[in-house]
Each structure stands twice: as structure tokens, then as C-alpha cells.
């Protein structure tokens, strides 16, 4: 029993959905090295114009009207998932534009299973299953600590969620409990390796014995990182690592600000060793993206959440604070609260233990094993027909 051909469909909005896809591919190649695993950026391949339009509108709303986005997110999440006119109409538009090219790709590749790490391709493949165009197992990977109605389709065979806390949400949508699996959000294996914190600090060029605070705004460098940097830059109780992602303007601004800072700082743009920077840190300040939360908990890293985007980030923040793995802060109390924690290492240690206790570092491999079992069961059922 194993995997032969796996198609993972995602969407390159932010970085989390594609990183989840890459984590699954890595785990599948470890467990089933002969399997052919393909990742497809659904919109970029199937309908670049629609992708630019939908994702462009999404990013503009997040930047200019985050509260409107939060309102729409909450309203859509409250509706009946299988009969909501808004969801049905939106799915219909996407299917018309993106399904034809995707159908050809699926027919050419003939995957045993399709896994979706974003709701958009999940809706397309659900439509294809409904029409009988694809008959294999379909997995939905929910990459936040919240279950939204846009992920709910009767054609989905298995739902992967980040925590047992989300199972009741799935059941409330009418999903059979046997189809819900709280494996955790799939993350790369480098987040469950053991690291020598002091050695990493020396390699990065930091003082080994002084607490390290990591500032992050996700791959896009969003959020008030510069404000946090200014607030903490003259602290004598910590040193800072700042990651600006692909936001070149932010990195340049931080570089200029660093000249007036008294504490030791390291500033980066987009990095491929974020796992090492996280492992070298005592706490992280930034956004509450689902994958960032999963990665932090896998490494036992406390998260101080500032200015979460209305919608899924607020839900992620609620999950982290309820677990004792995170603290919600605002710009007004940021400096005093962080300094308070830095003065009392026991507080940080307690948060670190709570974070590690909720971490699911082996989620990707657990999901791949479930995929293999599901494919094997489907093959048996097909053979007995």
C-alpha cells in the first residue's frame, strides 16, 4: 500500500499555502521515494488572468480595508456552506475560468489522489468530482486554526485540521467525524529538528546569553514591523532579528533605522533559514498566519501577536492565546509588555512549554500516511466492484 501519483493544488497568496504544499511533497518523497509528487499553483496554471484579478483584489482589501475583509469573512463563515448563494456564484465563476485547463492537466497526469491547500482549487476539484471527471480521493488541508465555510464541499473525502479544537467546527458543518483528522498543519521537517540555540546565535553573529526577539511580518513583510523595531531597538535586555520578507522598502527602512539603535540587530529580507532564526530566538513578534503559528509551536517558540488581520488571523490569535502559547498585544502596550516578559524568564519559559505542548511537528508525515491508506482503500473498493 503506498502512493504513486499525487497532485497538490495550491494558490500563491502570501507564502503559507504553498509552503504547506512543499511540506507535504517533502514528507511524501521521504516515505514514498518512488512516488511522483506534483505541486500546481492553480491560478497561475489554469487561469492567470482570474488569478491576478481575484488575488489582486484580495491583497488590496487586506491593505486598504482590512475591517471590510474581516466582516465579509465572518459573514461568509456563518452562512450555510452548501447553499450560500455567494459561495455558489463565486465557485461557478472560478470553475468556468479555471476548470478546462485543469481538467486537461488531471487527465494527462492521472493522479491517484488530489490534495488542496487552499479553498479555491478545492472548490474546482469538488466540482470535477461531482461531474465524474475525477473519481479519486480528495483531501482538504485547512491552513488556519479556524474552519471556514468556503472549505466545505460534500465531495471532499478527508479534512486535515490543525488541532482537535477544530473538530467541533467541522461537525457543526455536517462533516462526518470519520473524515476529520486533527494531524496538525503540515510543516517542513526542518521545524522538528533539534537545534543548539547558543550555537545558532554565534553563527548568526548574536550574543549567546542575551535574549533574542524575532520580528516577522510573513513572506510579504506586512504589519507594523518598523513600529515594533523602533519601540524595542534601544532595549538593553534583548537583541533583535528582523525579517522583512520580500518587502524591499521595509528592509531599507529598517536598515536606516538601525543606525540609531543601541541594541544588537540583524536585518534580513526573504530568507530560507527561518527555522534557524526561530530556533535561535526566545520569542517572536508578528502576524498570526496559520503556518507561522504551527511552525512556532513545533519549535516551542512563544508568539506575541500584534495587529492581526481581521478574519483568519484573529481566529489564529485566539487559538494561540487560549493555548497559552501566545499573547495578543497592541502598539500602545508593546514595549512595556515585552520588557515585562524579558525581565521574568519564567514567563517566557512557561509560554514556550505551552507552545511546544500544542505543536504537531510531524503533521506532514501523518497526513501522507493517511493519504496512502485512503488511496489503498479506494483501490480495494474499486477492485471489488
Protein Blocks (a to p, Z undefined) as FASTA:
>chain_A
ZZfbdcdddddehjllmmmmmmmmmmmmmmmmmbccddddfklmmommlmmmmmmmmmmm
mmmmmmlmmmmmmmmmmmcfklcfklmmmmmmmmmmmmmmmmmmmmmnopabdcdfbfkl
mmmmmmmmmnomaccdcddddfbfcdcfklpcfklmbdcdfbfklmmmmmmnopafklpc
cebpaddfklmcccdfklmmmmnopafkbccddddebjnopajfllmmmmmmmcckbccd
ddebjalklmmmmmmmmmmpcbdcddddddfklmmmmmmpmbdcddddfklmmmmmmnop
acddehiaehjklmmmmmmmmnopaccddfklmmmmmmmmmmmmmlmmmmmmmmmmmpcf
klmmmmmmmmmmmmmmmmmmmmmZZ
